[in-house]
Structure formats: structure tokens, C-alpha cells
């Protein structure tokens, strides 16, 4: 990961890089998400774990990160004789994209406020002669 925002903005970004940046997804999370997308039907954590060849607890943590980020949905399936289990499916891509757009807009607004605060502070200090500029 680049050290500064300038380096990050100049780097070539792919969709996965953006998802990693915004949601903090790990490689396994992307693999689990891809598994759910490709399956075409909801899967249990055990089925996900088998597909990605990881322990159930590891797959479960990845599923929870994806669920919290809004990338997947959890559904409850009830047994006829009582009891239930959960299956997971991908969230509609438009919903995920809209959520990322909202997050980006919020971030942009916050950065705009910080830039304006910087401008106000240093413009005021410069007009009072308090900022020394060196070449």
C-alpha cells in the first residue's frame, strides 16, 4: 500500500484495489465473495470453507467481514421438523456500488472540509505575516 494519499491516487487502481481500500477486504474475502457469486445459489459456511479449502472458522470470519461490509446477505432456512441453518448469497452489485459511492462522497466532503480549514488557517496566518515561506 502506498505511504501517502498522493502515491495512492497516482497508482493504477483496479476494482479489487478499491474494494480493499474502502472495506478493508483481504484476499480470502475476495475469494469467498467470488465463490458465492459463481455458485449461483446460496451456500452454507461449511460449503464455502470446502470450496476455498480453509477451516470452517476461517471461512466464517471471512463471511462475517463480507456480511458487515454489505457484500453478502444472510438467509435463514428452516427445517420441517424444527431448527434452522443459514446460507449466504451475494448482494445485488448495484446496491454495493451505490454504497461505495455514498462512502466516497462522504469521504470527499470530509476532505473538502479539511482542505478549507487548512486554507482558512494558513491564509489568516499569512495575512498576519506569521507563515515563513522558504524555497
N, CA, C and O atoms as a GROMACS GRO file, in nm:
protein
  540
    1UNK      N    1   0.084  -0.117   0.000
    1UNK     CA    2   0.000   0.000   0.000
    1UNK      C    3   0.089   0.124   0.000
    1UNK      O    4   0.187   0.129   0.074
    2UNK      N    5   0.056   0.222  -0.081
    2UNK     CA    6   0.136   0.345  -0.085
    2UNK      C    7   0.137   0.416   0.050
    2UNK      O    8   0.045   0.400   0.130
    3UNK      N    9   0.244   0.494   0.074
    3UNK     CA   10   0.260   0.562   0.202
    3UNK      C   11   0.176   0.688   0.214
    3UNK      O   12   0.136   0.724   0.325
    4UNK      N   13   0.150   0.757   0.106
    4UNK     CA   14   0.075   0.883   0.112
    4UNK      C   15  -0.045   0.879   0.020
    4UNK      O   16  -0.054   0.794  -0.069
    5UNK      N   17  -0.136   0.972   0.042
    5UNK     CA   18  -0.254   0.981  -0.044
    5UNK      C   19  -0.212   1.012  -0.187
    5UNK      O   20  -0.271   0.959  -0.282
    6UNK      N   21  -0.112   1.098  -0.205
    6UNK     CA   22  -0.066   1.132  -0.340
    6UNK      C   23  -0.018   1.007  -0.414
    6UNK      O   24  -0.050   0.988  -0.531
    7UNK      N   25   0.059   0.921  -0.346
    7UNK     CA   26   0.106   0.798  -0.408
    7UNK      C   27  -0.011   0.706  -0.441
    7UNK      O   28  -0.013   0.641  -0.546
    8UNK      N   29  -0.108   0.700  -0.351
    8UNK     CA   30  -0.222   0.613  -0.372
    8UNK      C   31  -0.304   0.659  -0.493
    8UNK      O   32  -0.346   0.578  -0.575
    9UNK      N   33  -0.324   0.789  -0.503
    9UNK     CA   34  -0.404   0.841  -0.614
    9UNK      C   35  -0.333   0.826  -0.748
    9UNK      O   36  -0.399   0.816  -0.852
   10UNK      N   37  -0.200   0.823  -0.746
   10UNK     CA   38  -0.125   0.809  -0.871
   10UNK      C   39  -0.111   0.663  -0.913
   10UNK      O   40  -0.079   0.635  -1.029
   11UNK      N   41  -0.135   0.569  -0.822
   11UNK     CA   42  -0.121   0.427  -0.853
   11UNK      C   43  -0.237   0.381  -0.941
   11UNK      O   44  -0.347   0.436  -0.935
   12UNK      N   45  -0.211   0.281  -1.024
   12UNK     CA   46  -0.318   0.222  -1.105
   12UNK      C   47  -0.412   0.147  -1.011
   12UNK      O   48  -0.368   0.061  -0.935
   13UNK      N   49  -0.540   0.181  -1.017
   13UNK     CA   50  -0.637   0.117  -0.928
   13UNK      C   51  -0.727   0.024  -1.008
   13UNK      O   52  -0.776   0.059  -1.116
   14UNK      N   53  -0.747  -0.094  -0.953
   14UNK     CA   54  -0.842  -0.188  -1.008
   14UNK      C   55  -0.960  -0.191  -0.914
   14UNK      O   56  -0.952  -0.141  -0.802
   15UNK      N   57  -1.069  -0.250  -0.957
   15UNK     CA   58  -1.188  -0.259  -0.873
   15UNK      C   59  -1.155  -0.326  -0.740
   15UNK      O   60  -1.198  -0.279  -0.634
   16UNK      N   61  -1.079  -0.435  -0.744
   16UNK     CA   62  -1.045  -0.505  -0.621
   16UNK      C   63  -0.964  -0.416  -0.528
   16UNK      O   64  -0.980  -0.422  -0.406
   17UNK      N   65  -0.876  -0.333  -0.584
   17UNK     CA   66  -0.799  -0.240  -0.501
   17UNK      C   67  -0.891  -0.142  -0.431
   17UNK      O   68  -0.868  -0.109  -0.315
   18UNK      N   69  -0.992  -0.096  -0.500
   18UNK     CA   70  -1.088  -0.003  -0.441
   18UNK      C   71  -1.166  -0.072  -0.330
   18UNK      O   72  -1.185  -0.014  -0.223
   19UNK      N   73  -1.211  -0.193  -0.354
   19UNK     CA   74  -1.286  -0.266  -0.253
   19UNK      C   75  -1.200  -0.291  -0.129
   19UNK      O   76  -1.247  -0.282  -0.016
   20UNK      N   77  -1.075  -0.322  -0.153
   20UNK     CA   78  -0.981  -0.344  -0.044
   20UNK      C   79  -0.962  -0.216   0.036
   20UNK      O   80  -0.960  -0.219   0.159
   21UNK      N   81  -0.949  -0.104  -0.033
   21UNK     CA   82  -0.928   0.025   0.030
   21UNK      C   83  -1.049   0.067   0.111
   21UNK      O   84  -1.036   0.106   0.227
   22UNK      N   85  -1.166   0.061   0.051
   22UNK     CA   86  -1.287   0.110   0.117
   22UNK      C   87  -1.332   0.017   0.229
   22UNK      O   88  -1.371   0.064   0.336
   23UNK      N   89  -1.329  -0.112   0.206
   23UNK     CA   90  -1.385  -0.207   0.302
   23UNK      C   91  -1.283  -0.287   0.380
   23UNK      O   92  -1.321  -0.363   0.469
   24UNK      N   93  -1.157  -0.273   0.349
   24UNK     CA   94  -1.055  -0.349   0.421
   24UNK      C   95  -1.061  -0.498   0.395
   24UNK      O   96  -1.027  -0.578   0.482
   25UNK      N   97  -1.104  -0.536   0.276
   25UNK     CA   98  -1.115  -0.678   0.244
   25UNK      C   99  -0.978  -0.742   0.226
   25UNK      O  100  -0.883  -0.678   0.180
   26UNK      N  101  -0.970  -0.868   0.262
   26UNK     CA  102  -0.847  -0.945   0.247
   26UNK      C  103  -0.861  -1.034   0.124
   26UNK      O  104  -0.969  -1.046   0.067
   27UNK      N  105  -0.752  -1.096   0.084
   27UNK     CA  106  -0.753  -1.185  -0.032
   27UNK      C  107  -0.855  -1.297  -0.014
   27UNK      O  108  -0.927  -1.330  -0.108
   28UNK      N  109  -0.861  -1.355   0.104
   28UNK     CA  110  -0.957  -1.463   0.130
   28UNK      C  111  -1.099  -1.411   0.116
   28UNK      O  112  -1.186  -1.482   0.063
   29UNK      N  113  -1.125  -1.289   0.162
   29UNK     CA  114  -1.260  -1.233   0.150
   29UNK      C  115  -1.301  -1.224   0.003
   29UNK      O  116  -1.415  -1.255  -0.033
   30UNK      N  117  -1.209  -1.181  -0.080
   30UNK     CA  118  -1.238  -1.172  -0.223
   30UNK      C  119  -1.264  -1.311  -0.281
   30UNK      O  120  -1.352  -1.328  -0.366
   31UNK      N  121  -1.188  -1.410  -0.235
   31UNK     CA  122  -1.206  -1.547  -0.283
   31UNK      C  123  -1.342  -1.603  -0.238
   31UNK      O  124  -1.411  -1.670  -0.315
   32UNK      N  125  -1.380  -1.575  -0.114
   32UNK     CA  126  -1.509  -1.621  -0.064
   32UNK      C  127  -1.622  -1.552  -0.141
   32UNK      O  128  -1.719  -1.617  -0.180
   33UNK      N  129  -1.610  -1.422  -0.163
   33UNK     CA  130  -1.712  -1.349  -0.238
   33UNK      C  131  -1.725  -1.407  -0.379
   33UNK      O  132  -1.836  -1.428  -0.427
   34UNK      N  133  -1.613  -1.432  -0.444
   34UNK     CA  134  -1.615  -1.490  -0.580
   34UNK      C  135  -1.681  -1.627  -0.579
   34UNK      O  136  -1.755  -1.660  -0.671
   35UNK      N  137  -1.655  -1.705  -0.476
   35UNK     CA  138  -1.719  -1.837  -0.462
   35UNK      C  139  -1.870  -1.824  -0.456
   35UNK      O  140  -1.942  -1.899  -0.522
   36UNK      N  141  -1.918  -1.729  -0.378
   36UNK     CA  142  -2.063  -1.709  -0.364
   36UNK      C  143  -2.124  -1.659  -0.495
   36UNK      O  144  -2.235  -1.699  -0.531
   37UNK      N  145  -2.053  -1.572  -0.565
   37UNK     CA  146  -2.102  -1.520  -0.693
   37UNK      C  147  -2.111  -1.633  -0.795
   37UNK      O  148  -2.212  -1.646  -0.865
   38UNK      N  149  -2.007  -1.714  -0.802
   38UNK     CA  150  -2.000  -1.820  -0.903
   38UNK      C  151  -2.093  -1.937  -0.874
   38UNK      O  152  -2.130  -2.011  -0.965
   39UNK      N  153  -2.131  -1.955  -0.748
   39UNK     CA  154  -2.213  -2.072  -0.713
   39UNK      C  155  -2.353  -2.065  -0.773
   39UNK      O  156  -2.412  -2.168  -0.805
   40UNK      N  157  -2.406  -1.946  -0.789
   40UNK     CA  158  -2.540  -1.932  -0.844
   40UNK      C  159  -2.651  -1.965  -0.746
   40UNK      O  160  -2.769  -1.945  -0.777
   41UNK      N  161  -2.616  -2.015  -0.630
   41UNK     CA  162  -2.716  -2.045  -0.526
   41UNK      C  163  -2.653  -2.016  -0.390
   41UNK      O  164  -2.530  -2.020  -0.376
   42UNK      N  165  -2.734  -1.987  -0.290
   42UNK     CA  166  -2.680  -1.960  -0.157
   42UNK      C  167  -2.602  -2.080  -0.102
   42UNK      O  168  -2.637  -2.195  -0.128
   43UNK      N  169  -2.498  -2.051  -0.025
   43UNK     CA  170  -2.413  -2.156   0.032
   43UNK      C  171  -2.404  -2.141   0.183
   43UNK      O  172  -2.418  -2.032   0.237
   44UNK      N  173  -2.382  -2.253   0.251
   44UNK     CA  174  -2.355  -2.251   0.395
   44UNK      C  175  -2.208  -2.218   0.416
   44UNK      O  176  -2.129  -2.221   0.322
   45UNK      N  177  -2.172  -2.186   0.539
   45UNK     CA  178  -2.031  -2.160   0.570
   45UNK      C  179  -1.948  -2.286   0.544
   45UNK      O  180  -1.836  -2.276   0.495
   46UNK      N  181  -2.002  -2.403   0.575
   46UNK     CA  182  -1.928  -2.528   0.551
   46UNK      C  183  -1.899  -2.546   0.401
   46UNK      O  184  -1.789  -2.587   0.364
   47UNK      N  185  -1.997  -2.516   0.317
   47UNK     CA  186  -1.977  -2.528   0.172
   47UNK      C  187  -1.873  -2.427   0.123
   47UNK      O  188  -1.790  -2.458   0.038
   48UNK      N  189  -1.878  -2.307   0.178
   48UNK     CA  190  -1.778  -2.206   0.143
   48UNK      C  191  -1.639  -2.253   0.186
   48UNK      O  192  -1.544  -2.244   0.109
   49UNK      N  193  -1.628  -2.302   0.308
   49UNK     CA  194  -1.499  -2.349   0.360
   49UNK      C  195  -1.441  -2.460   0.273
   49UNK      O  196  -1.322  -2.461   0.245
   50UNK      N  197  -1.525  -2.554   0.231
   50UNK     CA  198  -1.479  -2.663   0.144
   50UNK      C  199  -1.428  -2.608   0.011
   50UNK      O  200  -1.325  -2.653  -0.040
   51UNK      N  201  -1.500  -2.512  -0.046
   51UNK     CA  202  -1.463  -2.457  -0.177
   51UNK      C  203  -1.332  -2.380  -0.172
   51UNK      O  204  -1.248  -2.393  -0.262
   52UNK      N  205  -1.313  -2.300  -0.067
   52UNK     CA  206  -1.190  -2.220  -0.058
   52UNK      C  207  -1.077  -2.295   0.015
   52UNK      O  208  -0.967  -2.242   0.033
   53UNK      N  209  -1.107  -2.418   0.056
   53UNK     CA  210  -1.010  -2.505   0.121
   53UNK      C  211  -0.948  -2.441   0.245
   53UNK      O  212  -0.826  -2.434   0.260
   54UNK      N  213  -1.036  -2.396   0.333
   54UNK     CA  214  -0.996  -2.337   0.461
   54UNK      C  215  -1.079  -2.398   0.572
   54UNK      O  216  -1.182  -2.460   0.548
   55UNK      N  217  -1.031  -2.380   0.695
   55UNK     CA  218  -1.107  -2.427   0.810
   55UNK      C  219  -1.240  -2.351   0.818
   55UNK      O  220  -1.251  -2.238   0.770
   56UNK      N  221  -1.339  -2.414   0.879
   56UNK     CA  222  -1.471  -2.352   0.890
   56UNK      C  223  -1.462  -2.218   0.963
   56UNK      O  224  -1.526  -2.121   0.921
   57UNK      N  225  -1.385  -2.210   1.071
   57UNK     CA  226  -1.377  -2.086   1.149
   57UNK      C  227  -1.315  -1.972   1.067
   57UNK      O  228  -1.356  -1.857   1.080
   58UNK      N  229  -1.219  -2.004   0.983
   58UNK     CA  230  -1.156  -1.903   0.897
   58UNK      C  231  -1.256  -1.854   0.793
   58UNK      O  232  -1.268  -1.734   0.768
   59UNK      N  233  -1.328  -1.947   0.732
   59UNK     CA  234  -1.429  -1.910   0.633
   59UNK      C  235  -1.540  -1.829   0.700
   59UNK      O  236  -1.590  -1.734   0.641
   60UNK      N  237  -1.578  -1.866   0.821
   60UNK     CA  238  -1.683  -1.794   0.893
   60UNK      C  239  -1.642  -1.648   0.918
   60UNK      O  240  -1.724  -1.557   0.899
   61UNK      N  241  -1.518  -1.625   0.959
   61UNK     CA  242  -1.471  -1.487   0.981
   61UNK      C  243  -1.475  -1.407   0.851
   61UNK      O  244  -1.512  -1.289   0.852
   62UNK      N  245  -1.438  -1.468   0.742
   62UNK     CA  246  -1.443  -1.401   0.613
   62UNK      C  247  -1.587  -1.369   0.574
   62UNK      O  248  -1.616  -1.259   0.527
   63UNK      N  249  -1.676  -1.464   0.593
   63UNK     CA  250  -1.818  -1.442   0.564
   63UNK      C  251  -1.871  -1.327   0.650
   63UNK      O  252  -1.948  -1.245   0.601
   64UNK      N  253  -1.831  -1.320   0.775
   64UNK     CA  254  -1.878  -1.213   0.863
   64UNK      C  255  -1.827  -1.076   0.817
   64UNK      O  256  -1.900  -0.977   0.823
   65UNK      N  257  -1.702  -1.070   0.770
   65UNK     CA  258  -1.649  -0.943   0.718
   65UNK      C  259  -1.728  -0.899   0.594
   65UNK      O  260  -1.763  -0.782   0.580
   66UNK      N  261  -1.757  -0.994   0.505
   66UNK     CA  262  -1.834  -0.963   0.385
   66UNK      C  263  -1.977  -0.922   0.419
   66UNK      O  264  -2.034  -0.833   0.356
   67UNK      N  265  -2.034  -0.987   0.518
   67UNK     CA  266  -2.170  -0.954   0.562
   67UNK      C  267  -2.172  -0.812   0.621
   67UNK      O  268  -2.261  -0.733   0.589
   68UNK      N  269  -2.076  -0.782   0.704
   68UNK     CA  270  -2.070  -0.650   0.766
   68UNK      C  271  -2.045  -0.541   0.662
   68UNK      O  272  -2.097  -0.430   0.675
   69UNK      N  273  -1.967  -0.571   0.560
   69UNK     CA  274  -1.939  -0.473   0.453
   69UNK      C  275  -2.057  -0.459   0.357
   69UNK      O  276  -2.059  -0.367   0.275
   70UNK      N  277  -2.155  -0.548   0.367
   70UNK     CA  278  -2.272  -0.540   0.282
   70UNK      C  279  -2.258  -0.612   0.148
   70UNK      O  280  -2.343  -0.596   0.061
   71UNK      N  281  -2.153  -0.690   0.131
   71UNK     CA  282  -2.129  -0.761   0.006
   71UNK      C  283  -2.215  -0.886  -0.009
   71UNK      O  284  -2.243  -0.930  -0.120
   72UNK      N  285  -2.257  -0.942   0.105
   72UNK     CA  286  -2.339  -1.062   0.101
   72UNK      C  287  -2.457  -1.047   0.194
   72UNK      O  288  -2.459  -0.960   0.282
   73UNK      N  289  -2.556  -1.134   0.174
   73UNK     CA  290  -2.677  -1.137   0.255
   73UNK      C  291  -2.687  -1.273   0.322
   73UNK      O  292  -2.642  -1.374   0.268
   74UNK      N  293  -2.747  -1.274   0.440
   74UNK     CA  294  -2.768  -1.398   0.514
   74UNK      C  295  -2.917  -1.431   0.513
   74UNK      O  296  -3.001  -1.346   0.541
   75UNK      N  297  -2.948  -1.556   0.480
   75UNK     CA  298  -3.086  -1.604   0.481
   75UNK      C  299  -3.096  -1.722   0.576
   75UNK      O  300  -3.002  -1.801   0.589
   76UNK      N  301  -3.210  -1.733   0.643
   76UNK     CA  302  -3.235  -1.845   0.732
   76UNK      C  303  -3.320  -1.949   0.660
   76UNK      O  304  -3.422  -1.916   0.599
   77UNK      N  305  -3.276  -2.075   0.667
   77UNK     CA  306  -3.352  -2.185   0.609
   77UNK      C  307  -3.401  -2.272   0.725
   77UNK      O  308  -3.322  -2.318   0.807
   78UNK      N  309  -3.531  -2.293   0.730
   78UNK     CA  310  -3.591  -2.370   0.839
   78UNK      C  311  -3.609  -2.517   0.799
   78UNK      O  312  -3.650  -2.548   0.688
   79UNK      N  313  -3.576  -2.605   0.894
   79UNK     CA  314  -3.604  -2.747   0.875
   79UNK      C  315  -3.752  -2.772   0.903
   79UNK      O  316  -3.812  -2.703   0.986
   80UNK      N  317  -3.812  -2.870   0.834
   80UNK     CA  318  -3.953  -2.903   0.857
   80UNK      C  319  -3.977  -2.950   1.000
   80UNK      O  320  -4.080  -2.918   1.059
   81UNK      N  321  -3.883  -3.026   1.055
   81UNK     CA  322  -3.900  -3.083   1.189
   81UNK      C  323  -3.849  -2.991   1.300
   81UNK      O  324  -3.840  -3.032   1.416
   82UNK      N  325  -3.814  -2.867   1.265
   82UNK     CA  326  -3.766  -2.770   1.364
   82UNK      C  327  -3.617  -2.744   1.346
   82UNK      O  328  -3.544  -2.829   1.295
   83UNK      N  329  -3.574  -2.630   1.388
   83UNK     CA  330  -3.435  -2.591   1.372
   83UNK      C  331  -3.415  -2.515   1.241
   83UNK      O  332  -3.505  -2.505   1.158
   84UNK      N  333  -3.297  -2.464   1.225
   84UNK     CA  334  -3.266  -2.386   1.104
   84UNK      C  335  -3.115  -2.381   1.082
   84UNK      O  336  -3.036  -2.422   1.167
   85UNK      N  337  -3.078  -2.330   0.966
   85UNK     CA  338  -2.938  -2.302   0.935
   85UNK      C  339  -2.935  -2.179   0.846
   85UNK      O  340  -3.038  -2.135   0.794
   86UNK      N  341  -2.814  -2.122   0.830
   86UNK     CA  342  -2.800  -2.001   0.749
   86UNK      C  343  -2.726  -2.030   0.619
   86UNK      O  344  -2.634  -2.113   0.614
   87UNK      N  345  -2.769  -1.961   0.515
   87UNK     CA  346  -2.699  -1.964   0.388
   87UNK      C  347  -2.668  -1.820   0.349
   87UNK      O  348  -2.732  -1.726   0.396
   88UNK      N  349  -2.570  -1.804   0.262
   88UNK     CA  350  -2.522  -1.671   0.223
   88UNK      C  351  -2.522  -1.658   0.072
   88UNK      O  352  -2.492  -1.753   0.000
   89UNK      N  353  -2.557  -1.538   0.026
   89UNK     CA  354  -2.562  -1.509  -0.117
   89UNK      C  355  -2.508  -1.368  -0.138
   89UNK      O  356  -2.511  -1.286  -0.046
   90UNK      N  357  -2.460  -1.339  -0.258
   90UNK     CA  358  -2.407  -1.205  -0.285
   90UNK      C  359  -2.520  -1.101  -0.288
   90UNK      O  360  -2.632  -1.129  -0.330
   91UNK      N  361  -2.486  -0.982  -0.242
   91UNK     CA  362  -2.578  -0.868  -0.252
   91UNK      C  363  -2.579  -0.820  -0.396
   91UNK      O  364  -2.481  -0.836  -0.468
   92UNK      N  365  -2.690  -0.761  -0.437
   92UNK     CA  366  -2.700  -0.706  -0.573
   92UNK      C  367  -2.584  -0.608  -0.596
   92UNK      O  368  -2.560  -0.519  -0.514
   93UNK      N  369  -2.511  -0.623  -0.707
   93UNK     CA  370  -2.394  -0.537  -0.734
   93UNK      C  371  -2.427  -0.388  -0.736
   93UNK      O  372  -2.344  -0.306  -0.698
   94UNK      N  373  -2.547  -0.352  -0.782
   94UNK     CA  374  -2.585  -0.211  -0.783
   94UNK      C  375  -2.594  -0.154  -0.641
   94UNK      O  376  -2.556  -0.040  -0.617
   95UNK      N  377  -2.645  -0.235  -0.547
   95UNK     CA  378  -2.652  -0.191  -0.408
   95UNK      C  379  -2.511  -0.168  -0.351
   95UNK      O  380  -2.487  -0.069  -0.282
   96UNK      N  381  -2.420  -0.260  -0.380
   96UNK     CA  382  -2.283  -0.248  -0.332
   96UNK      C  383  -2.218  -0.123  -0.393
   96UNK      O  384  -2.152  -0.047  -0.322
   97UNK      N  385  -2.236  -0.103  -0.523
   97UNK     CA  386  -2.178   0.013  -0.591
   97UNK      C  387  -2.236   0.143  -0.536
   97UNK      O  388  -2.162   0.240  -0.516
   98UNK      N  389  -2.367   0.147  -0.512
   98UNK     CA  390  -2.429   0.266  -0.455
   98UNK      C  391  -2.374   0.296  -0.316
   98UNK      O  392  -2.351   0.412  -0.282
   99UNK      N  393  -2.354   0.192  -0.237
   99UNK     CA  394  -2.298   0.209  -0.103
   99UNK      C  395  -2.155   0.264  -0.111
   99UNK      O  396  -2.119   0.355  -0.035
  100UNK      N  397  -2.074   0.210  -0.203
  100UNK     CA  398  -1.938   0.261  -0.219
  100UNK      C  399  -1.940   0.406  -0.264
  100UNK      O  400  -1.857   0.486  -0.220
  101UNK      N  401  -2.033   0.442  -0.352
  101UNK     CA  402  -2.044   0.580  -0.399
  101UNK      C  403  -2.079   0.674  -0.284
  101UNK      O  404  -2.023   0.783  -0.274
  102UNK      N  405  -2.171   0.631  -0.196
  102UNK     CA  406  -2.206   0.712  -0.079
  102UNK      C  407  -2.085   0.731   0.012
  102UNK      O  408  -2.060   0.841   0.061
  103UNK      N  409  -2.011   0.623   0.034
  103UNK     CA  410  -1.893   0.631   0.120
  103UNK      C  411  -1.789   0.725   0.060
  103UNK      O  412  -1.727   0.805   0.131
  104UNK      N  413  -1.770   0.716  -0.070
  104UNK     CA  414  -1.675   0.802  -0.139
  104UNK      C  415  -1.719   0.948  -0.132
  104UNK      O  416  -1.636   1.036  -0.109
  105UNK      N  417  -1.847   0.974  -0.150
  105UNK     CA  418  -1.899   1.111  -0.142
  105UNK      C  419  -1.880   1.168  -0.001
  105UNK      O  420  -1.843   1.284   0.015
  106UNK      N  421  -1.905   1.084   0.102
  106UNK     CA  422  -1.883   1.128   0.240
  106UNK      C  423  -1.737   1.162   0.264
  106UNK      O  424  -1.705   1.264   0.325
  107UNK      N  425  -1.649   1.076   0.215
  107UNK     CA  426  -1.505   1.099   0.231
  107UNK      C  427  -1.464   1.227   0.160
  107UNK      O  428  -1.389   1.308   0.214
  108UNK      N  429  -1.514   1.245   0.039
  108UNK     CA  430  -1.482   1.365  -0.040
  108UNK      C  431  -1.527   1.490   0.034
  108UNK      O  432  -1.453   1.589   0.038
  109UNK      N  433  -1.646   1.489   0.091
  109UNK     CA  434  -1.696   1.604   0.166
  109UNK      C  435  -1.608   1.632   0.288
  109UNK      O  436  -1.578   1.748   0.317
  110UNK      N  437  -1.566   1.528   0.358
  110UNK     CA  438  -1.478   1.546   0.475
  110UNK      C  439  -1.343   1.604   0.433
  110UNK      O  440  -1.290   1.693   0.499
  111UNK      N  441  -1.288   1.554   0.322
  111UNK     CA  442  -1.160   1.607   0.274
  111UNK      C  443  -1.176   1.753   0.232
  111UNK      O  444  -1.086   1.834   0.256
  112UNK      N  445  -1.288   1.787   0.170
  112UNK     CA  446  -1.313   1.926   0.132
  112UNK      C  447  -1.317   2.017   0.252
  112UNK      O  448  -1.263   2.128   0.248
  113UNK      N  449  -1.379   1.972   0.360
  113UNK     CA  450  -1.384   2.049   0.484
  113UNK      C  451  -1.244   2.068   0.541
  113UNK      O  452  -1.208   2.178   0.583
  114UNK      N  453  -1.166   1.961   0.544
  114UNK     CA  454  -1.028   1.971   0.597
  114UNK      C  455  -0.943   2.065   0.512
  114UNK      O  456  -0.862   2.141   0.566
  115UNK      N  457  -0.959   2.060   0.382
  115UNK     CA  458  -0.883   2.149   0.293
  115UNK      C  459  -0.923   2.294   0.317
  115UNK      O  460  -0.838   2.383   0.320
  116UNK      N  461  -1.052   2.318   0.334
  116UNK     CA  462  -1.098   2.454   0.362
  116UNK      C  463  -1.045   2.503   0.496
  116UNK      O  464  -1.006   2.619   0.508
  117UNK      N  465  -1.043   2.416   0.597
  117UNK     CA  466  -0.987   2.453   0.728
  117UNK      C  467  -0.840   2.487   0.715
  117UNK      O  468  -0.792   2.584   0.775
  118UNK      N  469  -0.766   2.409   0.636
  118UNK     CA  470  -0.625   2.437   0.611
  118UNK      C  471  -0.609   2.573   0.546
  118UNK      O  472  -0.528   2.656   0.588
  119UNK      N  473  -0.688   2.596   0.442
  119UNK     CA  474  -0.683   2.723   0.369
  119UNK      C  475  -0.714   2.840   0.463
  119UNK      O  476  -0.641   2.940   0.464
  120UNK      N  477  -0.820   2.829   0.541
  120UNK     CA  478  -0.859   2.936   0.633
  120UNK      C  479  -0.749   2.965   0.736
  120UNK      O  480  -0.717   3.080   0.762
  121UNK      N  481  -0.692   2.861   0.792
  121UNK     CA  482  -0.589   2.878   0.895
  121UNK      C  483  -0.465   2.944   0.837
  121UNK      O  484  -0.415   3.042   0.893
  122UNK      N  485  -0.415   2.892   0.726
  122UNK     CA  486  -0.288   2.943   0.675
  122UNK      C  487  -0.304   3.072   0.596
  122UNK      O  488  -0.209   3.150   0.588
  123UNK      N  489  -0.420   3.098   0.538
  123UNK     CA  490  -0.444   3.228   0.476
  123UNK      C  491  -0.446   3.336   0.583
  123UNK      O  492  -0.390   3.444   0.563
  124UNK      N  493  -0.511   3.308   0.697
  124UNK     CA  494  -0.517   3.406   0.807
  124UNK      C  495  -0.379   3.431   0.864
  124UNK      O  496  -0.343   3.546   0.891
  125UNK      N  497  -0.301   3.324   0.884
  125UNK     CA  498  -0.166   3.341   0.939
  125UNK      C  499  -0.075   3.412   0.840
  125UNK      O  500   0.009   3.492   0.881
  126UNK      N  501  -0.090   3.385   0.711
  126UNK     CA  502  -0.006   3.450   0.610
  126UNK      C  503  -0.037   3.599   0.604
  126UNK      O  504   0.052   3.682   0.587
  127UNK      N  505  -0.166   3.633   0.616
  127UNK     CA  506  -0.202   3.774   0.609
  127UNK      C  507  -0.152   3.851   0.731
  127UNK      O  508  -0.134   3.972   0.725
  128UNK      N  509  -0.127   3.780   0.842
  128UNK     CA  510  -0.069   3.842   0.962
  128UNK      C  511   0.082   3.835   0.960
  128UNK      O  512   0.148   3.885   1.050
  129UNK      N  513   0.138   3.772   0.857
  129UNK     CA  514   0.284   3.760   0.846
  129UNK      C  515   0.344   3.653   0.934
  129UNK      O  516   0.463   3.658   0.967
  130UNK      N  517   0.263   3.553   0.975
  130UNK     CA  518   0.311   3.451   1.068
  130UNK      C  519   0.366   3.327   0.999
  130UNK      O  520   0.424   3.241   1.066
  131UNK      N  521   0.348   3.315   0.870
  131UNK     CA  522   0.395   3.196   0.799
  131UNK      C  523   0.520   3.234   0.721
  131UNK      O  524   0.518   3.324   0.637
  132UNK      N  525   0.629   3.163   0.751
  132UNK     CA  526   0.753   3.187   0.677
  132UNK      C  527   0.759   3.089   0.562
  132UNK      O  528   0.747   2.968   0.581
  133UNK      N  529   0.778   3.140   0.443
  133UNK     CA  530   0.785   3.057   0.324
  133UNK      C  531   0.931   3.050   0.280
  133UNK      O  532   0.996   3.153   0.263
  134UNK      N  533   0.981   2.930   0.262
  134UNK     CA  534   1.119   2.913   0.216
  134UNK      C  535   1.120   2.839   0.084
  134UNK      O  536   1.030   2.761   0.053
  135UNK      N  537   1.224   2.865   0.007
  135UNK     CA  538   1.235   2.798  -0.123
  135UNK      C  539   1.322   2.676  -0.112
  135UNK      O  540   1.343   2.607  -0.212
   0.00000   0.00000   0.00000
